[in-house]
Amino acid sequence: MHTVVIVNPRSAGGKTERNWPRMREVIHEQYGAFEHRFTEGPGDATHKAREALEAGADLVVALGGDGSINEVANGFFSAAKEKCKPEAALGILPAGTGGDFIRTLGVPRDLGEAAAHLKNAKIRTIDVGRLAFTEKSGAPLAQTRHFVNIASFGIAGLVDEYVNKSSKSLGGKVSFALATLKAGAVYKNANVRITLDSAPPREGRIYNVAVANGRYFGGGMKVAPDAALDDGYFDVVTLGNFGFGDLLFRGLDIYSGKHLSNPKVMVHRARRIDAEALEDVVVLLDVDGEQPGQLPAQFELLPNALRVKA
């Protein structure tokens, strides 16, 4: 396959750039021939991926964390829902902080093992989320992007801000856990209105709502244990009006999926979700570990939308 690897040199706290010569050797030894492109800043992975596809690449591989995977996946789509080279596939090699999407896919964390798996893996087709959202201080629903793992709103958006401003030197799980504690000290549960498909709207205060294609977010939190990448539905996991006691005594349940037994947690399945804040407050979004904007937002599932070699 004509393979192009999109490399985020700043992933893993900058270790990718320092270690790239050895990483390139490992990938070549285990996978075979490939081209590579270094990204130069936020959003560049999307442009590099699209350029590679338009130049004839059959496999475009994201080498980085969840944010890099999201950007490369967005290179396969346009704002008009059209796919760029539909027969091409997305590949993934791990090199980032979070690594939540690869947990659902089963991609090994070791680069050599992952490259060997990439060579031999069959191509599968997965669902993709399409999100219309509001930029900070922007026009409502004016921006669009796609996501392969999880998009959510509530405290997760604030956690993303803290994580992405940190050095991430302690690794994904610790970085997200510390950011969650920091965000929890200032976050106030938001009053929102949510509409699932054609059901009547629901209103209430939420700690966080995850619109899940994959199962994990936040550095290993198993927020949607039953989500599947190819079942044609989002798992919509609502963490309701949580208080300090819920976090103190049951906060770790989310790492194992036991949080679903909490009466303040609800799970629904839907293909479209509309969400808006009911008060004059900013409710931030978390989209595959990045923080692009805020509510109001619309989440739409695109079934069988992306070929993935993993």
ABEGO torsion letter per residue (X at the ends): XBBBBBBBAABGGGAAAAAAAAAAAAAAAAAEBBBBBBBAEBGAAAAAAAAAAAAGBABBBBBEBAAAAAAAAAAABBAAGBBBGAABBBBBBBABAAGAAAAAAGBBABAAAAAAAAAABBBBBBBBBBBBBBBBGBBBGABBBBBABBBBBEAAAAAAAAAAABAGAAEAAAAAAAAAAAAAAABBBBBBBBBBEABBBBBEBBABBBBBABABBGGGBBABAABBAAAGBBBBBBBBBBBAAAAAAAAAAAAAGAAAABAABBBBBBABBBBBBABBBBBBBBBGGBBAEBOBBBBBBBBGABBBBX
